[in-house]
């Protein structure tokens, strides 16, 4: 089950990268990515690879067997995938893999966006938490979570700057009333 869900996540992310990226500036689309996509995916790949290797090369610190790790990791993968996909489907054509402001774009404040400004990233962080726990090592988990979280925070900074610039006070007001990733916390 773990492998199937992990594969579903990988395949969905490849699909997102291939089919939702705005390839070039077109009339009414402003690119603001600032290299965040080029930073994010190498960090994700390196962190997961190295964290997983570390967990396999060292004795477990927690979850003495893989099935215990799977009992916690599988629900995290499912919850993260559902949150990420619901957020992406909510945005529809307005969702792009790179940071692009579209002419017909608006500030989304309904659905999951009522609770957090970046629910698709909340979903990703939940997925990465499941992957981190699957290392069964505190150091392996940190190798997965810390660099990816920092890369996501940079990505969020880039997106929020673009959205604030495009939508002004409407977006800043939304920011004051809604947390970034964790409802009521952050």
C-alpha positions in Angstrom: 0.0 0.0 0.0 2.8 2.4 0.9 4.5 1.9 -2.5 1.2 2.4 -4.4 0.4 5.7 -2.6 4.0 6.9 -2.9 3.8 6.1 -6.7 0.5 7.9 -6.9 2.1 11.0 -5.4 5.1 10.9 -7.7 3.0 10.4 -10.8 0.7 13.2 -9.8 3.6 15.6 -9.3 5.1 14.7 -12.6 1.6 15.3 -14.2 1.3 18.6 -12.4 4.8 19.7 -13.6 4.1 18.7 -17.2 0.6 19.9 -17.6 0.1 22.9 -15.4 3.3 24.8 -16.0 2.9 28.1 -17.8 5.7 27.7 -20.4 6.2 31.2 -21.5 4.7 34.6 -20.9 1.6 35.1 -22.9 -0.6 38.2 -22.9 -2.3 38.5 -19.6 0.1 36.2 -17.7 2.9 37.6 -15.6 5.7 35.2 -14.5 7.0 35.7 -11.0 8.7 32.4 -10.2 12.1 33.8 -9.2 13.7 30.4 -9.6 11.6 28.9 -6.8 10.6 25.8 -8.9 14.2 25.2 -9.9 15.1 25.2 -6.2 12.1 23.3 -4.8 12.3 20.1 -6.9 16.0 19.4 -6.6 15.7 20.0 -2.8 12.8 17.6 -2.6 14.5 14.9 -4.6 17.8 15.2 -2.7 16.2 15.4 0.7 13.9 12.4 0.2 16.7 10.4 -1.4 19.3 11.2 1.3 16.8 10.9 4.2 15.6 7.5 2.9 19.2 6.3 2.5 20.1 7.4 6.0 17.1 5.6 7.4 18.0 2.4 5.6 21.7 2.6 6.5 21.2 3.2 10.3 19.3 1.4 13.0 15.7 2.7 13.5 15.2 5.3 16.3 11.4 4.8 16.2 9.0 2.3 14.6 11.0 -0.9 15.1 9.4 -2.4 11.9 8.2 -1.1 8.6 4.6 -2.0 9.2 4.4 0.3 12.3 5.8 3.1 10.2 3.3 2.3 7.4 0.4 2.5 9.9 1.2 6.1 10.5 2.7 7.0 7.1 -0.1 5.7 4.9 -2.8 7.9 6.5 -0.5 10.9 6.3 0.1 10.2 2.6 -3.7 9.8 2.0 -4.6 13.0 3.9 -1.8 15.0 2.2 -2.7 13.8 -1.3 -6.4 14.6 -0.7 -5.6 18.1 0.6 -3.2 18.8 -2.2 -5.5 17.5 -4.9 -8.6 19.3 -3.6 -6.7 22.6 -3.5 -5.4 22.1 -7.0 -8.8 21.1 -8.4 -10.4 24.1 -6.6 -8.0 26.5 -8.4 -8.6 24.6 -11.7 -6.9 26.4 -14.7 -5.6 29.1 -12.3 -3.2 26.6 -10.8 0.2 26.5 -12.3 3.4 24.7 -11.3 5.4 27.9 -11.6 4.3 31.3 -10.1 2.2 33.0 -12.7 -0.4 35.7 -12.3 -3.1 35.3 -14.9 -5.3 38.1 -16.2 -8.5 36.5 -15.0 -7.1 35.3 -11.7 -8.7 36.3 -8.4 -7.9 35.8 -4.7 -9.3 32.4 -3.8 -10.9 32.4 -0.3 -13.3 29.6 -0.4 -13.0 25.8 0.2 -9.7 24.9 1.9 -8.5 28.5 1.2 -10.8 29.6 4.0 -8.5 27.9 6.5 -5.0 28.4 5.0 -3.6 30.4 2.2 -1.5 27.6 0.7 -3.5 24.3 1.2 -1.6 22.5 -1.6 1.6 23.1 0.3 0.0 22.0 3.5 -0.8 18.8 1.7 2.8 18.5 0.5 4.1 19.0 4.0 1.8 16.2 5.3 3.0 13.9 2.5 6.6 14.7 3.4 5.9 14.0 7.1 4.7 10.6 6.1 7.8 10.0 4.0 10.0 11.3 6.9 8.4 8.9 9.4 9.0 6.1 6.9 12.8 6.6 7.4 12.3 5.4 11.0 15.1 7.7 12.0 15.1 11.2 13.6 18.0 12.3 11.6 16.5 10.8 8.4 13.2 12.5 9.1 15.1 15.8 9.7 16.9 15.4 6.4 13.6 15.0 4.7 11.6 17.8 6.5 14.0 20.6 7.2 15.4 21.4 3.7 12.0 20.8 2.0 10.3 23.1 4.5 12.9 25.8 3.9 12.5 25.5 0.1 8.7 25.6 0.5 8.9 28.7 2.7 10.9 30.4 0.0 8.3 29.4 -2.6 5.6 30.8 -0.4 7.5 34.1 0.0 7.7 34.3 -3.8 4.0 33.5 -4.3 2.9 35.9 -1.6 5.0 38.7 -3.0 3.5 38.2 -6.5 -0.1 37.9 -5.1 0.4 41.0 -2.9 1.7 42.9 -5.9 -1.1 41.8 -8.2 -4.0 42.1 -5.7 -2.9 44.7 -3.3 -5.0 45.3 -0.2 -7.4 42.5 -1.1 -4.6 40.0 -0.7 -3.0 41.6 2.3 -6.4 41.6 4.1 -6.8 37.9 3.3 -3.3 37.4 4.7 -4.2 39.1 8.0 -7.2 36.8 8.4 -5.8 33.5 7.2 -2.7 31.6 8.2 -0.2 30.3 5.6 -0.1 26.5 6.2 -1.6 25.5 9.6 -5.0 26.8 10.5 -4.8 29.2 13.5 -1.1 28.6 14.0 1.1 29.5 11.0 
